[in-house]
């Protein structure tokens, strides 16, 4: 556990010592703040009319949920950028053999890398959540639903991060790793799109899609099957990444 913490902390510190992490964080916050302000302005315009409608939607539905749903789409691009240097950067700098020679198992290495990259992504999710939560002082938010969405986004981000670490383990070129992670993540997210167009929503292809398991969280539903799916996807990606490092260790 101490080894995982050291790897994760070192990776996170190294990210923030470079301008790229700050630029990524700033751009993500700027885009989210822009969407938040637009949604907030639209809500203020229609708020007087909503008071006269029974069971009308509130700030949670009209501001928070669209913002966090947009964030889920942004994570598809943010996570590959945050993970592309995790192992590809080590290989490119020829420092991976030093890490492996320290007696750390490949699984511990990839898990530590996952935690380091996920910390940056989790910070972006936290900042996005703080925007609608700032409205709690002037309106009633569904905090339980927001907590469910936050849980879903963290699980979703964790799976994407594991995929990014896997792709980074397979190449010494960070840009190639980011591209591969973006493609794989997009395919898994939109895997069942064709099936849904055909009216199929309860087949194996639907279950394999990440969007199928993320969507219930936006409705405030936290189901064990969805949690297990994201944990399983993360575990498989990490195991394949560890196996890749083992092969690199064997080849020297």
N, C-alpha and C positions, 0 to 999 in steps of 0.2 A: 504493500500500500504506500509506503514511504517512497519507493522507487517511482511509482505512478505519479505521485505528487510532484516529485522533482522534475520528471520529464515534462509534465503538463505545465508547471510553473515556468520552467526554462523556455518552453515553446511560446507561452503567452508573453513573457517578458521580451523575448526576441522579436515577436511580432510588433510590439509597441515601441521598440527601439528603432523601427523602420517607419518611414512615412506612409507606406502602403496601407497599413492597418488603420491609421488615423484618417486617411483619405476615404477608405471604404466605409468607416464608421460615420464620417461627416456626410458623405453622399447619401447613405442609407437614411440617416436622420433627416436630412434636408427633404428627400422625396416623401418620407412618411409625414413630416410636419406640413408640407404643402398639401398633401391629401387630407390631413386632419383639419387644417384650416378651411379648406373648401367644404368639407362635410359639415363642419361646425357652423359655417356661414349659412349653408343651405338649411340646416336644422333651425337656426334662429329665425329664418324667414317663414318657416311653416309651423313653428312651435305654437303660435296663437291659434292656428286652425286645429292642431292636434288636441288641444284642451277640450274642444267641442265634440270630439269623436270618441265614442266608447271603445275601450280596448285598443287604442291606437298605439303605434310603435313609439318607443322612446329613444333616448340618446344611445342606449346600448345597441339597438338594432340599426339606427340610422347613422351613427358615428363610429362606435367602437368596432362592431363586427366587420363593416366594410374595410376599415383601416387594417385590421388584423388579417383579414382575408387577402388584402393586397400584399401584406407582409409575407404571407405564405408563398405567394408567387415570386416575390423578390428573393426569398431564401434559395430558390432554385438557382439563382445566379450568385448570390452572396456566398453561399457555402463552398462551391467549387473554388472561388477566389481565395477564401480563407484557408482552404486545405491544400492548395496546390503545392505549397512549399514544405509540407510536413515531412515527407520522406523523399520526394524528388529533390528538394533543396539539399538534404543531407547527402544524397547520392552524388549530386552535382558538385558539392563542396568536398566530396571524398571523406566525410566525417562519419558516415554510417558504419564502416568497419570498426571505428573507435568505440562507437556506442555498443555495437554487438560484442566487442571484445571485453566489455566491462562485466560480462556475466549476466546481462539482463536478457530474459527470454524475449523472443520475438513478439509473443502475445502481449507482454507488458509494454514493449516499445510502442506497438500500434495503439494500445489502449491509452497510454500516456499521451500520444499524439492526438488521439481523438478528444481527450479531455481538454487539452490545451486549445485546440481549434474551437471546440464547442463553447468554451468560456467566452470567446469573442462573439460568437453568434448569439449566445444567451444574453450578452450585454445589449445587443441590438434589439432582441425581443423585449427585454426589460424596458428599454427606452421607449419602444413603441407602446407598451402597456401603460407607461406613465402618462402618456398624452391623454387618452380617454379618462384615466383615473383622476386627472386634474379636474374633471368636471363633477366629481363626486361632491364637491363643496356647494354646487349650485343645482344639482339635479340628482335623481335617484338612478343609480346604475345597478345592473344585475351582476353583483360581484361574484356570485357562484358561477354564473355563465362565463364571466371573464376568466375565472380561475380554471375552468374546464378548457377554455380555448388556449390559455397559456400552457397548460399541461400537454395538450395536443401539439402545439407548435414546438415545444421542447423535444417531444418524442420524434416528431417529424424532422426537426433539425438534426437530432442525434443520428437518425438513419442516413440523412444526406451527408452528414459529416463522416460517418463510417464509410460510405461509398467513396467520398472524396479521398480519404486516407488510403483506401484500397487502390484507387486509380493512381495516387501518388507513389504507391509502392511498386507499380509496374513500369514506371518510366523515370528517367532522370531529367525530363524536360517539364518544368512546372506548367507551362502553357498547355502542353499536350494532356497533362493530368487534369487540369481544369476543364478542358474541352470534353474529355472522356466522362468526367463526373457530371457535367452538365447534360450530356446526351443520355447517359444512363438514368440520371434522376428524372429527366423529362419523360423518358419512355415509361418508367415506373409510375409516374404521376398521371400520365395520359393513356395508360395501357388499355383501359376499358372504354375509351371514348367512342370507338366504333361500335362496341357492343351496346352502349347506352343509346346511340342513335337508332339502333335496331330494336330498342325497347327491352334489351336484356339487362337486368340489374341484379340478378341473383345467381350468377354463374361463377365458375372458378376464376375466369379472367377478371371479373369485377373484384373478387376477393384479393387478387394479387396486386391490384392497383393501390398506390399510396393514397390517392384522393378519396377512395372509398372509406378508408380508415381514419382519414383526417376530418372529413365532413361532419361526422356525429359530434365532434368536440365543439364545433361552431354552433351547434344547437343545444349545448350544455350537457351532452350525454357522454359520460366516461365509462366505456365498456371494457371489460377485461380482454375481449377478443382483439380489440384495436390496440391495446397496450402490448399484448403478446406479439402481435404482428410487427410492430415497430422494434421491439426488443429482439425478435427473431431475425429480422432483416439486419439490424445492427450487428448482432453476434455473427451471422454468416459472413458479412463483409469483413469484420475484424479477423475471423479465422482464415479467410482467403488471403488477407493482407499479411498475416503472420506466416502463412505457408510460403508466400512469395519471399519474405525476408529470410526464411529458413533456406530456401533454394539459393538465394544470393550469398548467404553465409557459407553454404557448402561449396559453391563455386569459387569462393574467396574474392 
